[in-house]
Amino acid sequence: ESVVCGTARVAGIPAVLIAFEFGFLGGSLGERTGDLLVAAYAHAREHRLPVVSLVATGGSRMQEGMLALTQLQR
């Protein structure tokens, strides 16, 4: 998938890390990518953790149609 989510420590502070992998389809957003992002933000809210996003994306996956276009708004 074009995004990797997990927890990490940044300067000793626990955080949720979201990193786009531009090497996979230009870091494009698909339906599964949206699911991963929603899960990462839900985990951060549940555990009251900051979110660090490393965004490198070429946009939505046109081959997935409207479902891909709506992922960033989620």
C-alpha positions as CSV (number, residue, x, y, z in Angstrom):
1,E,0.0,0.0,0.0
2,S,1.1,3.6,-0.5
3,V,0.9,4.5,3.2
4,V,2.5,3.1,6.3
5,C,1.0,3.9,9.7
6,G,2.4,3.1,13.2
7,T,3.5,4.5,16.5
8,A,6.9,6.0,17.2
9,R,8.7,8.3,19.6
10,V,9.6,11.7,18.3
11,A,12.0,13.5,20.6
12,G,10.9,11.0,23.3
13,I,7.2,11.8,22.9
14,P,4.9,8.9,21.7
15,A,3.1,9.7,18.5
16,V,1.2,8.2,15.6
17,L,3.3,8.3,12.4
18,I,1.8,8.3,8.9
19,A,4.3,8.0,6.0
20,F,3.3,7.9,2.3
21,E,5.5,5.7,0.1
22,F,5.9,7.6,-3.2
23,G,7.6,4.6,-4.7
24,F,4.3,2.7,-4.7
25,L,2.1,4.1,-7.4
26,G,3.3,7.6,-6.7
27,G,2.0,7.6,-3.1
28,S,-1.5,7.7,-4.6
29,L,-4.7,7.4,-2.5
30,G,-7.0,4.5,-2.9
31,E,-9.9,3.1,-0.9
32,R,-7.6,1.0,1.3
33,T,-5.3,4.0,1.9
34,G,-8.3,5.9,3.3
35,D,-9.1,3.0,5.6
36,L,-5.5,3.1,7.0
37,L,-5.6,6.8,7.5
38,V,-8.9,6.7,9.3
39,A,-7.6,3.9,11.6
40,A,-4.4,5.9,12.3
41,Y,-6.3,9.0,13.3
42,A,-8.8,7.0,15.4
43,H,-6.0,5.3,17.3
44,A,-4.4,8.8,17.9
45,R,-7.7,10.2,19.2
46,E,-8.3,7.1,21.4
47,H,-4.9,7.3,23.0
48,R,-4.6,11.1,22.9
49,L,-1.4,11.0,20.8
50,P,-0.2,13.6,18.3
51,V,-0.1,12.7,14.6
52,V,3.0,13.2,12.5
53,S,2.3,13.0,8.7
54,L,5.0,12.6,6.1
55,V,2.9,13.3,3.0
56,A,4.3,12.5,-0.5
57,T,1.4,11.8,-2.8
58,G,0.6,12.1,-6.5
59,G,-3.2,12.3,-5.7
60,S,-6.0,9.9,-6.1
61,R,-6.0,6.7,-8.1
62,M,-8.1,7.4,-11.1
63,Q,-8.5,3.7,-11.8
64,E,-10.5,3.4,-8.6
65,G,-12.9,6.1,-9.7
66,M,-15.0,8.1,-7.2
67,L,-14.1,5.9,-4.2
68,A,-10.5,7.0,-4.5
69,L,-11.5,10.7,-4.9
70,T,-13.4,10.7,-1.6
71,Q,-10.6,9.2,0.5
72,L,-8.8,12.4,1.4
73,Q,-12.0,14.0,2.8
74,R,-12.5,11.1,5.2
